[in-house]
Amino acid sequence: MTPDEVTDLRRWLDKSEGLADGRPFLGDRRLDAMMDVMLEMAAQVWVLKRRNAVLEGVLAAQGALDPEAIESFTFTPDETAAMRESRAAFVSTIFRSLAELPLAPEASQQEPS
């Protein structure tokens, strides 16, 4: 999926207000949130795999790609700091569904006493 496709899918899901008339699709909002996490991660991984394949293909076709240079590359301290910020944003996006869950279980999710 392209980033635009992921954005369109997320927009559709956000507008849908959940499946099954707002009830948890998998029977529990926590399971739904975990499914959201898994789907978000899968989409992000696919975008990265696709972009890497394009990048490596273009560089190889131009004779500019040396696999050894990729394996031995080291980020500068500034690049490392930027990567940390990028990673934090990535993790925040991936786990957004879990972060939005209420802290206390919902009354409908509690087991009968």
Residue pairs with C-beta under 8 A, 6 or more apart in sequence:
1 9
1 43
1 46
1 47
1 50
2 47
2 50
3 47
6 43
6 44
6 47
9 43
18 24
18 25
18 32
19 25
24 31
24 32
25 32
25 35
26 32
26 35
28 109
29 101
29 106
29 109
30 101
30 109
32 97
33 97
33 98
33 100
33 101
34 97
34 98
36 96
36 97
37 94
37 95
37 97
37 98
40 93
40 94
40 96
40 97
41 94
44 90
44 93
44 94
56 65
59 65
75 83
92 99
